[in-house]
């Protein structure tokens, strides 16, 4: 698994961010501080990442035991971040063992106090924690409905929906030693996204961001659905089919072998293949959310596309539907 985002703190020093970017990483989330203390590498990390042209987010490690303390942490964080720009949200990192005895209601209130205080200062915000915390310590559904979610689930897959998935540690060129590795799963978490906007030009930009962030497509984010974006979509499809054992040449051409390898997708399906299907539909002018979930909206769009293009209308995206989408 290859990260498109890393997170770093005082434990990573003298980072060569140009090498990090050349390795395929597009974003870095930098620890700004903890409690009310500034991370001693934050300024160096921010300056280096910005100079290299990486997308930047920040996080703050919580030691708060009540809402007053978390509000004070947010004020300290805002002071440190003042005057800097961020492409990803500022995340509140909640994982301190001693906090667990406070209970779900109190800990959720602590989180919201920090996040709302920072949000009032004009920052985009989110919550970082693990599956066990989101089950026993934090009201996941409430937090997810209001804020971005960065999930720490060190495994080959993850158990909860999230914008960013921290899947483990690894080596990245430009960083001495290990660092935390992440996948940005929701391109809308990068600032400037316009997911949900009905403007077709804007929606195609979302697709191009997704292809750049998740599949290293190297596209200009120009909102134009041309041959380069179409080929990048096919390459993304081929890569995902290969992850399922297809052994295709990743050439951006939807030929016979790619068609034969296509897996039928229908209502209830989830994952990156669904996200690619949604991206293709968006580029054809269908207004849907790019979330990787084959729900009622995607089902309706598939059926409409099939009807509009003389295909059998069954709501199942198979070889014929995918082939027509990229023709």
SULZIJO-V131547 format. One record per helix or strand. SS is the DSSP state (H for helix, E for strand). FROM is the first residue (numbers start at 0). TO is the last residue. If there is no record, write none. Layout:
BEGIN
ss & from & to
SS & FROM & TO
SS & FROM & TO
END
This chain:
BEGIN
ss & from & to
E & 4 & 7
H & 16 & 21
E & 26 & 33
E & 36 & 37
H & 41 & 51
E & 54 & 60
H & 66 & 80
E & 89 & 92
H & 96 & 101
H & 103 & 119
E & 124 & 129
H & 130 & 135
H & 139 & 145
E & 147 & 151
E & 163 & 170
E & 177 & 183
H & 186 & 188
H & 199 & 214
H & 226 & 242
H & 255 & 260
E & 264 & 264
E & 269 & 269
H & 271 & 282
E & 292 & 292
H & 295 & 307
E & 316 & 316
H & 318 & 324
END
